[in-house]
């Protein structure tokens, strides 16, 4: 069993209070290869997501109810290189990358799971944007479970350079609503672009959140945990602005109790490279446009079992 990874067959718990998911959920989903991810369950399309799906049906590509079984040769689960698309209920197991987007327009990814990175090199992720050419439209990731199932954090980039989500420079805006990002060696998100994330649980790698010079991340209603002996946030890679705005989040270490997590990022969790213009702001108001017709319908962060002490 790999250390720190929430393995297939382990239940997801939901913490009480502000981070409890309060809606009833369908039965546990079946991942590719016959494995079950207990606690990860598909959620219904929202009105906003339905419009994106209809848009893709009219003038794009639609992928529904598909699985990708384990495969060698640094395989990818799904590769998209143009146009609008909707990906609904995709489960990928045992690949180097789960979904790869290059040059795409608006893309909806709904009810997506990626488990067990399989690669002959140090790289890989559940979702990679702009690896060959920047995405052009916005990407919407809604209800996702990404667990690379690596052995634990590894700061040696010659051996380990993998993350749950990778956003390459110049790509269009990434929007994430309700996701679990765990099990990588490097990070939960490695972001060289612009991203907004709501109701996300991140406990992954030696730097769970990486924001490069020129990039920005807005983080709301989320939980970020550092692995034992490691930090939480890194900002660097140049001399431009690297921006982090956060609202109503919790921070701490794996093994802490939920009630002991901090509402402000502790200084020990932050690493800033010399020269970068790092701007970290704790917001007093929710920055996301809420409403029944928006992508940002309120949900609360899932808490996988085994990362926090107590119930």
ZANU-408808 format. One line per 2 residues: number of its first residue (from 1); their letters; for each residue x, y, z of C-alpha. Coordinates in steps of 0.5 Angstrom, whole numbers, always signed. Each point is the difference from the previous one (the first is absolute). Layout:
N
NUM	a	X,Y,Z  ...
END
This chain:
311
1	xx	+0,+0,+0  +3,+7,-2
3	xx	+1,+5,+5  -5,+6,+1
5	xx	-4,-2,-6  -7,-1,+1
7	xx	-1,-7,-3  -5,-3,-4
9	xx	-5,-4,+5  +1,+6,+5
11	xx	-6,+4,+2  -1,+7,+0
13	xx	-2,+4,+6  -3,+6,+0
15	xx	+2,+5,+6  -6,+3,+4
17	xx	-1,+8,+0  +2,+4,-6
19	xx	+3,-5,-4  -6,-5,+0
21	xx	-3,-2,-7  -7,+1,+2
23	xx	-3,-3,-6  -2,-8,-1
25	xx	+4,-3,-5  -1,-6,-5
27	xx	+4,-7,+2  +7,-1,-1
29	xx	+3,+1,-7  +4,-6,-3
31	xx	+6,+2,-3  +4,-3,-6
33	xx	+3,-7,+1  -5,-2,+5
35	xx	+2,+4,+6  -5,+4,+4
37	xx	+2,+7,+3  -5,+0,+6
39	xx	-3,+6,+2  +1,+4,-7
41	xx	-6,+0,-3  -3,+4,-6
43	xx	-4,+6,+1  -5,+3,-5
45	xx	+1,+5,-5  -2,+7,+2
47	xx	-3,+4,-5  +6,+4,-2
49	xx	+4,-7,-1  -6,-2,-4
51	xx	+1,+6,-5  +7,-2,-1
53	xx	-2,-7,-1  -5,+3,-5
55	xx	+5,+4,-3  +5,-5,-1
57	xx	-6,-5,-4  -1,+6,-5
59	xx	+7,+2,-2  +5,-5,+4
61	xx	+1,-6,+3  -3,-4,+5
63	xx	+3,-6,+4  -5,-3,+5
65	xx	+0,-6,+5  +7,-3,-2
67	xx	+6,-4,+3  +7,+0,-1
69	xx	+3,-7,+2  +8,+0,+2
71	xx	+5,+1,-5  +7,+0,-1
73	xx	+4,+4,-5  -1,+7,+4
75	xx	-7,+0,-3  -5,+5,+1
77	xx	-8,-1,+2  -3,+5,-5
79	xx	+4,+5,-4  -4,+6,-3
81	xx	+4,+5,-5  -6,+5,-2
83	xx	-7,+3,+1  -5,+0,+5
85	xx	-1,-7,+4  -4,-3,+5
87	xx	+3,-6,+4  -5,-3,+5
89	xx	+1,-6,+4  +7,-2,-2
91	xx	+4,-5,+5  +8,-1,-2
93	xx	+4,-5,+4  +7,-1,-1
95	xx	+2,+5,-6  +6,+5,+0
97	xx	-5,+6,-1  -8,+0,+1
99	xx	-2,+5,-4  +4,+4,-5
101	xx	-2,+7,-3  +3,+4,-5
103	xx	-3,+5,-4  -7,-1,+2
105	xx	-5,+5,+1  -5,-1,+6
107	xx	+0,-6,+3  -4,-3,+5
109	xx	+2,-6,+4  -5,-3,+5
111	xx	+1,-6,+5  +7,-2,-2
113	xx	+4,-5,+4  +8,-1,-2
115	xx	+3,-5,+5  +7,-3,+0
117	xx	+5,+4,-5  +4,-5,-4
119	xx	+6,+2,-4  +7,-1,-2
121	xx	+3,+7,+2  -1,+5,+6
123	xx	-6,+3,-3  -8,-1,+0
125	xx	-6,+3,+2  -8,-1,+0
127	xx	-1,+7,-4  +5,+3,-4
129	xx	-1,+7,-4  +4,+3,-5
131	xx	+5,-5,+0  +1,+1,-8
133	xx	-4,+6,-1  -4,+4,+4
135	xx	-7,-1,+1  -4,+6,-3
137	xx	-7,-1,+4  -2,-1,+7
139	xx	+1,-7,+4  -5,-2,+5
141	xx	+1,-6,+4  -6,-2,+5
143	xx	+0,-5,+5  +7,-4,-1
145	xx	+4,-5,+4  +8,+0,-2
147	xx	+5,-4,+3  +6,-2,-3
149	xx	+2,-5,+6  +7,+1,+0
151	xx	+5,-2,+6  +0,+7,+3
153	xx	+3,+7,-1  +6,+0,-4
155	xx	+4,+7,-1  +5,-3,-5
157	xx	-3,+3,-6  +5,-5,-4
159	xx	-4,-6,+3  -7,+3,+1
161	xx	-4,+6,-4  -7,-2,+1
163	xx	-6,+3,+2  -8,-1,+0
165	xx	-1,+6,-4  +5,+4,-5
167	xx	-2,+6,-3  +6,+3,-5
169	xx	+1,+7,-2  -5,+4,-4
171	xx	-6,-5,+1  -7,+2,+1
173	xx	-3,+1,+6  -1,-6,+4
175	xx	-6,-1,+5  +0,-5,+5
177	xx	-6,-2,+4  +0,-5,+5
179	xx	+6,-5,+0  +5,-4,+4
181	xx	+7,+0,-3  +5,-5,+4
183	xx	+5,-5,-1  +5,+4,-4
185	xx	+8,+1,+1  +0,+7,-2
187	xx	-6,+4,+1  -8,+0,+0
189	xx	+0,+6,-5  +6,+2,-4
191	xx	-2,+7,-3  +3,+4,-5
193	xx	-7,+3,-2  -6,+3,+3
195	xx	-4,-5,+4  -7,+1,+5
197	xx	-1,-6,+4  -6,-1,+5
199	xx	-1,-5,+5  +6,-4,-1
201	xx	+4,-5,+4  +8,+0,-1
203	xx	+5,-4,+4  +5,-2,-6
205	xx	+7,+0,-1  +6,+5,+4
207	xx	-3,+6,-3  -8,-1,+0
209	xx	-1,+7,-4  +5,+3,-5
211	xx	-1,+6,-3  +5,+3,-5
213	xx	+2,+7,-2  -6,+3,-4
215	xx	-5,-5,+3  -6,+1,+4
217	xx	-4,-5,+5  -7,+2,+3
219	xx	-1,-5,+6  -7,+0,+3
221	xx	-3,-5,+5  +6,-5,+0
223	xx	+4,-4,+4  +8,+0,-1
225	xx	+4,-5,+4  +8,+0,+0
227	xx	+3,-7,+0  +4,-2,+7
229	xx	+7,+4,-1  -2,+4,-6
231	xx	-3,+7,-2  -7,+2,-3
233	xx	+1,+5,-5  +5,+3,-5
235	xx	+1,+6,-4  +5,+1,-5
237	xx	+4,-1,-6  +1,+7,-3
239	xx	-1,+7,+2  -7,+2,-2
241	xx	-6,-1,+5  -2,-6,+3
243	xx	-7,+1,+3  -4,-4,+5
245	xx	-7,+2,+3  -3,-4,+5
247	xx	-7,+0,+3  -3,-4,+6
249	xx	+5,-6,-1  +4,-4,+5
251	xx	+7,-2,+1  +5,-5,+4
253	xx	+3,-6,+0  -2,-7,-2
255	xx	-2,-3,+7  -3,+6,+3
257	xx	-7,+0,+2  -5,+4,-4
259	xx	-1,+5,+6  +7,+2,+1
261	xx	+1,+2,-8  +2,+7,-1
263	xx	-5,+5,-4  +7,+4,-2
265	xx	+6,-3,-3  +5,-2,+5
267	xx	+7,+3,-2  +3,-6,+0
269	xx	-4,-3,-5  +2,+6,-5
271	xx	+7,+0,-4  +1,+6,-5
273	xx	+6,+0,-5  +4,+6,+0
275	xx	-2,+5,-5  -7,-2,-1
277	xx	-5,+5,+1  -4,-4,+5
279	xx	-7,+2,+2  -4,-4,+5
281	xx	-7,+3,+2  -5,-3,+5
283	xx	-7,+3,-3  -5,+2,+5
285	xx	-6,-1,-6  -1,-6,-4
287	xx	+3,+2,-7  -4,-5,-4
289	xx	-6,+2,-4  -6,-5,+4
291	xx	-6,-1,-3  -5,-6,-2
293	xx	+2,+2,-8  +8,+0,+2
295	xx	+5,-5,+0  +1,+2,+7
297	xx	-6,-3,+4  +2,-1,+7
299	xx	+3,-7,+2  +5,-2,+6
301	xx	+6,-3,+0  +1,-8,+0
303	xx	+5,-2,+5  +3,-7,-1
305	xx	+0,-5,+6  +7,-1,+3
307	xx	+3,+7,-1  -3,+4,+6
309	xx	+0,-3,+7  -7,-1,+4
311	x	-6,-1,-3
END
